[in-house]
Amino acid sequence: MYAEREQRPAEQERRAEELRRFLRSRRARISPADVGLPVDERRRTRGLRREDVAELADISVSWYGQFEVGRAAHVSARTVETIGRVLHLDATEQAYLLRLSGAETSAPAPPLAEHIAVGAAELVLRTFTGGPAHVMDNSYNVVAVNDIAKTVLGMEPGDNVARMLFFSEDPGAVFPDWEAVAARFVAGARLRYSVKAGDPEYEAIIAELLAGSEDFARLWNAGDLGMLFGEVVRVRPPGSDIITLTWAIFPLPDSEHVLVLSPAVDDESRRRIDAILAANAH
């Protein structure tokens, strides 16, 4: 079931900060009318107030105030789920709130040497010709990549996917739908924050992006949650027409890495990838 787990002070502080931001953003998007409360045109608070949430969840205002800043004692999963229902959280947001609040824990994964998982993934990359493919670590650093990804995405081992998206001079040259791709990326990154808060490397890349990219900061502060990249993305390789890909992401067992396979979606995209392979073979 759910239980509070021990956390380092730095991790507790990071989680509390994110919990506060997340709950404020979820309160702000709901009007009193949405939950059956009277609308007062003179009220200054956008969306629901803490008092409103406490009333609707049938909990004390003081306890909810402490909960929102990460200082509440005896946080139960049932209470957190009630708060989630009041705030109209979807399943992904509800799970995120449970993790942030410390009300959920999971059993440890069975041990497996990380280099075995990454090594197996590298073998997959060598044989996958349906589209770009790469292996990425916890901080979005590319550790392995197939030849198609090098050509189509301009991706090399050592690159950082987040920096490629937000610090490139013209990311729209590769991603025609850059805004949608960027929003999906940030939503996925924010979803992972509930389990990576306090991790020095993850905190460092998020801080770098917040400080260096207005677009990343805008999307991060929107508070939306989702999976990394989403399902379908269009790319424009150098010297080729647009190719439509599916981003399929596979976490490697007991590893801080993921395998990303991006097969072509339609026949025309597959033909263009075949043409790229043929050109690279010469």
Secondary structure, 3 states (H helix, E strand, C coil): CCCCCCCCHHHHHHHHHHHHHHHHHHHHCCCHHHHCCCCCCCCCCCCCCHHHHHHHHCCCHHHHHHHHCCCCCCCCHHHHHHHHHHCCCCHHHHHHHHHHHCCCCCCCCCCCCHHHHHHHHHHHHHHCCCCCEEEECCCCEEEEECHHHHHHCCCCCCCEHHHHHHHCCCHHHCCCCHHHHHHHHHHHHHHHHHHHCCCHHHHHHHHHHHHHCHHHHHHHHHCCCCCCCCCEEEECCCCCCCEEEECEEEECCCCCCEEEECCECCHHHHHHHHHHHHHHHC
